[in-house]
Every structure is written in structure tokens, then in C-alpha cells.
Amino acid sequence: MTEQDEIPPFLYVVVCAAGIAADVGKLITAAQEREWQVGVIATPTAMNGFFDTAAVEAATGYPIRSAWRRPGEPRPFPDPDAVVVAPATFNTINKWAVGISDTLAVGTLCEVAGRGVPIGVLPCVSDDLAGHPAYQDSLIRLRAMGVRFGHSYQGAEGEEFGWERALDLVEPGGC
Ligand SMILES: Cc1cc2nc3c(=O)[nH]c(=O)nc-3n(C[C@H](O)[C@H](O)[C@H](O)COP(=O)(O)O)c2cc1C
């Protein structure tokens, strides 16, 4: 095994401002159990009380990224081997599809999609919002870019978010 083979693959977990984000620690634990090193990028709204940021930083060993670095500052994370967006909001999905890069999260997604890095998305979008024509167009456009989507969570009684599905989507054989 070469020295390079021993570096664990790096996973970006993009967290948006949906209520289920409170459980994102489950995804981080599952990813680490599958030998991923994890860095979290959260939208500015998600940073505003949607999940336990201190617990996530303790679990990953990295500061959460939410704002762009200043010119001249080093990149805090290595380049990603894969990216998961979980939970993915209506807002972030639509902005990503049309290229409105006004958060680090969306800017990063726009950039990595062009690089051929596998990207898995677990949307958390209600049926009412999912019926909006802009959202349907976004899914078509992002799928055409190679982005892989899991089940869209509605938050129904007894429904599981299925965090591990995000990892299945980006691992070899995932689709
Ligand atoms: C408690 C709470 C829960 C929310 N849950 C969702 C959700 O499940 N899905 C969604 O698309 N938006 C949800 N929203 C609305 C988003 O937070 C809002 O659209 C925000 O602009 C999304 O920003 P982001 O995409 O940059 O994270 C929720 C808002 C609040 C206050």
C-alpha cells in the first residue's frame, strides 16, 4: 500500500436549514464508520440553531464552514472525494440548479458538480413545495448533471430520514 492509499477519503456533508438537520450527527457517525473523513459545510440559515454546531465540530475535528474564506487564507478542507447534501432544502436545491452561488454551500455544490465528484442528495421538501414547477425543473437539471437523489423526506409519522442512503448514493455502485 502506498502512503497515498492510507489517506482516508474526504466527504463534504452539506447541511441546509430543515428541521431534520438536528439529527445530522447520525450521518457523521455512519460516514466515519464507513471510513470517511468528514467536513461539514452548512448554509448560514442552518447555522442559526438548526443543529448542534459544537457537537458536529467535536465529532468531525474540523470547524464547520459556512462563509467564504478570506483571500489568502488556506483552504480549511481538502478537496472532496464525494459530497452529500442532507438535508437538502427547496431553497438550496433551486438555487443550485440555476447557479445562484450566494452561500458557500451552493457555491461549493456548483463547483464540485462540474468536477465529476459524486454528489448524493436527500431532499427534505414537502409535497406542496415539491409541486412547484421550479422544483421539478431543478430536479431534471441536477439529475442531468449527474447528481443522485434519494427519497424525498416529508416528515410523516413514523417516516425515517434514512441518513445512510446519502452514503450509498456516493459510494461505488451507488445510484
Ligand atoms: C423549523 C424550520 C424547519 C424548516 N424545515 C424545512 C424543510 O424541511 N425543508 C425546506 O425546504 N425548508 C424548511 N424550512 C425553511 C428553510 O429554512 C428556508 O427556506 C431557508 O431559507 C433555507 O435556507 P438554506 O437552503 O440556505 O438552508 C424550515 C424552516 C424552519 C424555521
The ligand as an ORCA input file, in Angstrom:
! r2SCAN-3c Opt
* xyz 0 1
  C     -38.122     24.992     11.913
  C     -37.990     25.107     10.415
  C     -37.984     23.971      9.657
  C     -37.840     24.046      8.264
  N     -37.842     22.893      7.530
  C     -37.701     22.975      6.191
  C     -37.675     21.788      5.412
  O     -37.814     20.667      5.912
  N     -37.466     21.900      4.082
  C     -37.310     23.119      3.463
  O     -37.126     23.154      2.244
  N     -37.332     24.270      4.190
  C     -37.525     24.223      5.517
  N     -37.546     25.373      6.247
  C     -37.409     26.665      5.548
  C     -35.926     26.973      5.281
  O     -35.231     27.082      6.499
  C     -35.808     28.285      4.464
  O     -36.372     28.109      3.173
  C     -34.364     28.722      4.345
  O     -34.328     29.877      3.508
  C     -33.487     27.650      3.710
  O     -32.177     28.126      3.635
  P     -30.985     27.216      3.100
  O     -31.477     26.495      1.884
  O     -29.931     28.252      2.738
  O     -30.580     26.327      4.192
  C     -37.702     25.310      7.633
  C     -37.708     26.471      8.419
  C     -37.870     26.379      9.796
  C     -37.876     27.644     10.601
*
